[in-house]
Amino acid sequence: MPISAEEVMAEIGPVQDILDAHDGIVNVLDTANGIVMLSLEGGCVGCSSTPMTAMQIYYSLKKLDPVDDVIFVNGELPEYMRTFIDQKMADEDKNNTTGEII
């Protein structure tokens, strides 16, 4: 079942609370075919914390079964950060299947 824009916004709620305090805006552009397309706007534009914000959103959304990928259309998530999160999630999955508490 595809994820809706409302479900995406609900999942990133804690991050949105922080963005609200800094006039940051998350726009959900598309959620088709398991690919969530987002842009970070408002106070996020030019903010040095935007990559970290994008990383947290990416991590939160990639945990959801209907989400195959998260694309930030304005390039807010550098490739090395995406790779870091993907590896972290793979390690978590590996540890979780062996019964370790993570």
One Martini backbone bead per residue (centre of mass of N, CA, C, O) as a GRO file, in nm:
protein
  102
    1MET     BB    1   0.095   0.037   0.024
    2PRO     BB    2   0.086   0.351  -0.009
    3ILE     BB    3   0.207   0.656   0.080
    4SER     BB    4   0.121   0.945   0.227
    5ALA     BB    5   0.166   1.271   0.296
    6GLU     BB    6   0.048   1.251   0.582
    7GLU     BB    7   0.235   1.018   0.677
    8VAL     BB    8   0.496   1.163   0.637
    9MET     BB    9   0.440   1.402   0.830
   10ALA     BB   10   0.394   1.227   1.082
   11GLU     BB   11   0.683   1.098   1.087
   12ILE     BB   12   0.825   1.405   1.093
   13GLY     BB   13   0.716   1.565   1.337
   14PRO     BB   14   0.966   1.621   1.526
   15VAL     BB   15   1.114   1.784   1.306
   16GLN     BB   16   0.894   1.994   1.249
   17ASP     BB   17   0.901   2.131   1.524
   18ILE     BB   18   1.184   2.254   1.474
   19LEU     BB   19   1.128   2.397   1.205
   20ASP     BB   20   0.912   2.592   1.309
   21ALA     BB   21   1.125   2.760   1.484
   22HIS     BB   22   1.286   2.819   1.177
   23ASP     BB   23   1.099   2.827   0.915
   24GLY     BB   24   1.068   2.540   0.824
   25ILE     BB   25   1.001   2.334   0.523
   26VAL     BB   26   0.802   2.056   0.425
   27ASN     BB   27   0.772   1.912   0.101
   28VAL     BB   28   0.545   1.702  -0.054
   29LEU     BB   29   0.559   1.593  -0.391
   30ASP     BB   30   0.588   1.266  -0.364
   31THR     BB   31   0.467   0.889  -0.338
   32ALA     BB   32   0.540   0.714  -0.568
   33ASN     BB   33   0.655   0.393  -0.579
   34GLY     BB   34   0.812   0.440  -0.289
   35ILE     BB   35   0.878   0.748  -0.358
   36VAL     BB   36   1.000   1.016  -0.177
   37MET     BB   37   0.940   1.361  -0.241
   38LEU     BB   38   1.145   1.637  -0.132
   39SER     BB   39   1.143   1.965   0.026
   40LEU     BB   40   1.346   2.220   0.165
   41GLU     BB   41   1.231   2.519   0.313
   42GLY     BB   42   1.285   2.828   0.392
   43GLY     BB   43   1.497   2.809   0.660
   44CYS     BB   44   1.666   2.580   0.503
   45VAL     BB   45   1.777   2.779   0.319
   46GLY     BB   46   2.121   2.787   0.388
   47CYS     BB   47   2.137   2.591   0.613
   48SER     BB   48   2.372   2.404   0.795
   49SER     BB   49   2.141   2.182   0.904
   50THR     BB   50   1.999   2.045   0.661
   51PRO     BB   51   2.148   1.770   0.630
   52MET     BB   52   2.061   1.665   0.912
   53THR     BB   53   1.762   1.682   0.863
   54ALA     BB   54   1.756   1.495   0.616
   55MET     BB   55   1.875   1.250   0.761
   56GLN     BB   56   1.642   1.210   0.963
   57ILE     BB   57   1.420   1.177   0.757
   58TYR     BB   58   1.535   0.943   0.601
   59TYR     BB   59   1.553   0.744   0.837
   60SER     BB   60   1.251   0.744   0.914
   61LEU     BB   61   1.131   0.662   0.630
   62LYS     BB   62   1.305   0.397   0.565
   63LYS     BB   63   1.151   0.224   0.793
   64LEU     BB   64   0.922   0.210   0.601
   65ASP     BB   65   0.774  -0.018   0.402
   66PRO     BB   66   0.661   0.180   0.159
   67VAL     BB   67   0.969   0.279   0.155
   68ASP     BB   68   1.241   0.291  -0.080
   69ASP     BB   69   1.272   0.614  -0.112
   70VAL     BB   70   1.453   0.933  -0.066
   71ILE     BB   71   1.405   1.253  -0.219
   72PHE     BB   72   1.597   1.550  -0.258
   73VAL     BB   73   1.554   1.794  -0.494
   74ASN     BB   74   1.785   2.008  -0.362
   75GLY     BB   75   2.027   1.839  -0.224
   76GLU     BB   76   2.019   1.804   0.107
   77LEU     BB   77   2.146   1.501   0.061
   78PRO     BB   78   2.426   1.373   0.071
   79GLU     BB   79   2.566   1.084  -0.035
   80TYR     BB   80   2.735   1.015   0.221
   81MET     BB   81   2.484   1.021   0.412
   82ARG     BB   82   2.320   0.806   0.273
   83THR     BB   83   2.529   0.581   0.306
   84PHE     BB   84   2.544   0.586   0.612
   85ILE     BB   85   2.246   0.514   0.666
   86ASP     BB   86   2.232   0.252   0.505
   87GLN     BB   87   2.448   0.109   0.679
   88LYS     BB   88   2.310   0.137   0.951
   89MET     BB   89   2.056  -0.023   0.871
   90ALA     BB   90   2.201  -0.285   0.794
   91ASP     BB   91   2.324  -0.331   1.074
   92GLU     BB   92   2.059  -0.340   1.229
   93ASP     BB   93   1.940  -0.581   1.077
   94LYS     BB   94   2.164  -0.779   1.144
   95ASN     BB   95   2.141  -0.756   1.456
   96ASN     BB   96   1.835  -0.825   1.475
   97THR     BB   97   1.864  -1.128   1.356
   98THR     BB   98   2.061  -1.214   1.615
   99GLY     BB   99   1.919  -1.078   1.888
  100GLU     BB  100   2.010  -0.807   1.927
  101ILE     BB  101   2.031  -0.517   2.104
  102ILE     BB  102   1.973  -0.169   1.968
   0.00000   0.00000   0.00000
